[in-house]
């Protein structure tokens, strides 16, 4: 299906999402080291979709999103943001292509990913 980079600092959520996405046929890589540069990982791995939590312990996801969108990337990168707070408008204004309010169902995640693939 697609290549996905997952940026989630909650290890349980990260493992669950990786498993669900791989069962659906996606190739999933994850950032688990808080010192790992997210933008550099995107440039190195060239994912089609980035799924990133807004409230990372080690970074503000919205600020990271703005930094990504300000950088010239020569492929279509769909960015899906997630949060336990409804930050849909803030994420959209910062450049997100989609938003999932936690907790969300796998069906909603799949719908967002299909939307990304259709672009």
WOZI-V880811 format. One record per residue. RES is the residue in three letters. PHI is phi in radians with two decimals (999 if undefined). OMEGA is omega in radians with two decimals (none if undefined). NEAR is the number of other C-alpha atoms within 10 Angstrom. Layout:
res = (RES | RES)
phi = (PHI | PHI)
omega = (OMEGA | OMEGA)
near = (NEAR | NEAR)
This chain:
res = (UNK | UNK | UNK | UNK | UNK | UNK | UNK | UNK | UNK | UNK | UNK | UNK | UNK | UNK | UNK | UNK | UNK | UNK | UNK | UNK | UNK | UNK | UNK | UNK | UNK | UNK | UNK | UNK | UNK | UNK | UNK | UNK | UNK | UNK | UNK | UNK | UNK | UNK | UNK | UNK | UNK | UNK | UNK | UNK | UNK | UNK | UNK | UNK | UNK | UNK | UNK | UNK | UNK | UNK | UNK | UNK | UNK | UNK | UNK | UNK | UNK | UNK | UNK | UNK | UNK | UNK | UNK | UNK | UNK | UNK | UNK | UNK | UNK | UNK | UNK | UNK | UNK | UNK | UNK | UNK | UNK | UNK | UNK | UNK | UNK | UNK | UNK | UNK | UNK | UNK | UNK | UNK | UNK | UNK | UNK | UNK | UNK | UNK | UNK | UNK | UNK | UNK | UNK | UNK | UNK | UNK | UNK | UNK | UNK | UNK | UNK | UNK | UNK | UNK | UNK | UNK | UNK | UNK | UNK)
phi = (999 | -2.49 | -1.69 | -2.15 | -1.88 | -1.89 | -2.11 | -2.55 | -1.53 | -1.45 | -1.10 | -1.13 | -1.10 | -1.06 | -1.15 | -1.07 | -1.09 | -1.02 | -1.09 | -1.05 | -1.17 | -1.18 | -1.09 | -1.50 | 1.64 | -1.45 | -1.64 | -2.07 | -2.08 | -2.33 | -1.75 | -1.99 | -1.63 | -1.06 | -1.49 | -1.23 | -1.32 | -1.14 | -1.08 | -1.11 | -1.09 | -1.10 | -1.12 | -1.26 | -1.61 | 0.90 | -1.23 | -1.47 | -2.37 | -2.00 | -1.91 | -2.34 | -1.29 | -1.26 | -1.74 | -1.48 | -1.10 | -1.85 | -2.86 | -1.60 | -1.01 | -1.19 | -1.16 | -1.10 | -1.02 | -1.06 | -1.10 | -1.10 | -1.20 | -1.44 | -1.59 | -1.29 | -2.05 | -1.64 | -2.54 | -1.33 | -1.97 | -1.52 | -1.99 | -1.96 | -1.72 | -2.31 | -2.89 | -1.42 | -1.96 | -1.35 | -1.94 | -0.92 | -1.14 | -1.10 | -1.18 | -1.08 | -1.11 | -1.45 | 2.07 | -1.23 | -1.56 | -2.84 | -2.54 | -2.15 | -1.50 | -1.35 | -1.37 | -2.16 | -1.54 | -0.96 | -1.06 | -1.18 | -1.07 | -1.07 | -1.10 | -1.13 | -1.17 | -1.13 | -1.06 | -1.13 | -1.19 | -1.35 | -1.28)
omega = (-3.10 | 3.11 | -3.05 | 2.99 | -3.07 | 3.10 | -3.08 | -3.08 | 3.08 | -3.02 | 3.12 | 3.13 | -3.13 | -3.13 | 3.12 | -3.14 | 3.13 | 3.14 | 3.13 | -3.10 | 3.12 | 3.08 | 3.10 | 3.05 | 3.13 | 3.01 | -3.00 | 2.95 | -3.04 | 2.95 | -3.12 | -3.12 | -3.12 | 3.14 | -3.11 | -3.13 | -3.07 | -3.13 | 3.13 | 3.10 | 3.10 | -3.13 | -3.14 | -3.01 | 3.13 | 3.12 | 3.04 | -3.12 | 3.02 | 3.03 | -3.03 | 3.06 | 3.10 | -3.02 | 3.07 | 3.13 | -3.01 | -3.13 | 3.03 | -3.07 | 3.13 | 3.09 | 3.09 | 3.11 | 3.12 | 3.14 | 3.12 | -3.09 | 3.10 | -3.12 | 3.10 | 3.09 | -3.01 | 3.02 | -3.14 | 3.10 | 3.09 | -3.12 | 3.14 | -3.12 | 3.11 | 3.09 | 3.04 | 3.06 | -3.11 | 3.14 | -3.09 | -3.09 | -3.14 | 3.13 | 3.11 | 3.13 | -3.14 | 3.07 | 3.12 | 3.08 | -3.13 | -3.11 | 3.06 | 3.09 | 3.12 | -0.13 | 3.13 | -3.11 | 3.10 | 3.12 | 3.13 | 3.08 | 3.13 | 3.13 | 3.13 | 3.13 | 3.09 | 3.08 | 3.13 | -3.13 | -3.13 | -3.12 | none)
near = (12 | 18 | 17 | 26 | 24 | 21 | 23 | 23 | 20 | 12 | 10 | 10 | 11 | 16 | 13 | 11 | 18 | 20 | 14 | 15 | 21 | 15 | 10 | 12 | 12 | 15 | 15 | 19 | 16 | 17 | 17 | 14 | 11 | 13 | 9 | 10 | 11 | 20 | 15 | 11 | 15 | 18 | 14 | 9 | 13 | 18 | 22 | 18 | 22 | 24 | 23 | 25 | 24 | 23 | 17 | 16 | 12 | 10 | 15 | 12 | 21 | 23 | 13 | 17 | 23 | 15 | 14 | 20 | 16 | 11 | 10 | 8 | 12 | 8 | 9 | 12 | 20 | 22 | 26 | 24 | 26 | 25 | 20 | 13 | 12 | 13 | 16 | 17 | 11 | 11 | 24 | 17 | 11 | 18 | 20 | 23 | 18 | 19 | 24 | 21 | 15 | 12 | 10 | 12 | 10 | 12 | 9 | 13 | 19 | 14 | 11 | 17 | 22 | 13 | 13 | 19 | 13 | 6 | 8)
